[in-house]
């Protein structure tokens, strides 16, 4: 049975799709389709069986480095059996965890869920009602069980901010971590992947109305552009959500505590105030002690 050599385990809304696509373009890499099988996390997918999962890599050539990218794997506590299942089938594995400024990730996550009609409240009420917004940005918490299962030396922390300012260098670091000996090239002209700010809110019948070829043709040819734009504007989040002072203080306390723990794992001082500068310049690696 073919197995991945590495998995990009998250975090959600932290440019994992971009890294997946960049690696897929490098000769000698084979990246899964779909990009996010979420096999070990989602029971409805896991019950398809290990043969189904292995088949995702069936077309890889001998010697290819195989990988997949499932952000559900770092969505504790919502998928509690992920690591147990993963460890049983993939006892040795390299992991890549792409992280982003915790609050920026939370806001992007909120926009994503708003556009999917999963969250319908404003961002401040959502922070109180949807624990996932905070939990998925608690990086040390999400990492802890992976370190215990696979060892810090087998986990690479990548900062999404660094991919924006020095993408070639960051891709080379990933390749080195994966023991890939050939040169890698960062492709600048790839379209942006999974951009939350471009999302239109879903509605009942969205897939049929938007994706059906005949309805798409009728919409483009019979409905004036001005009317189409007006409808689109009503379904688009026009302004970036604003977190109020009360909730910001709450987030600062939670995320600074988590970043302090992450910083200890990386042997650096890390908090919300210095996160952006550290993220763009750091070559820190996880240390073995937890």
KAHUKA-V243539 format. One line per field, one symbol per residue. phi: phi as a letter, one per 30 degrees, with the letter a starting at -180 (. if undefined). psi: psi as a letter, one per 20 degrees, with the letter a starting at -180 (. if undefined). burial: # if it has 16 or more other C-alpha atoms within 10 Angstrom, else .. A space follows every 50 residues. Layout:
BEGIN
phi: ???
psi: ???
burial: ???
END
This chain:
BEGIN
phi: .dbddabdckdeibiddddedddddddjcbcdbddcdhddcceddeddjd ddddddcddddejddcabbbdddcbdcdbdcededdddcbdbacbbccbb eedddedddededdddidcccdddddddccdeededccdddddedddddb iddcbccbcdddddcbddddddddddedhccddcbdcdcddechdddcdc ddbdieddddcdedddddddccceedddddddddccddcdecdddedddd deddddddddddeddchbdbaddcedddddbdcdbddddb
psi: pqqqhrpojaqpkkkhgggghghhippiqoqqoqgnhkgigohhhhihqh hgghihjhjqqpiqoqrrooiiillqjhmijghggghhhmhpqqqpoprq pghgggghgggghghjkgpirrhghhhhhnhhgghijnhhghhghhghhi qhijppppphhhhhhmggghhhgggghjkoirqqppohjqqqplohijqp pqrpjgggghipgghgggghhhpqhhgghggghhjpogqpqpprgghghg gggghhgghggghhhjkrppahhjgggghiiqkqqprhq.
burial: ..##################.###.#.#####..########...#.... ..#..##..#...#############.#...##..#...#..######## ###.###########...#...##.##....############..##.## ##.##########...##.######.##.#...###.........#..## ##.................................##.....#....... ##..############...###..##.###...###....
END
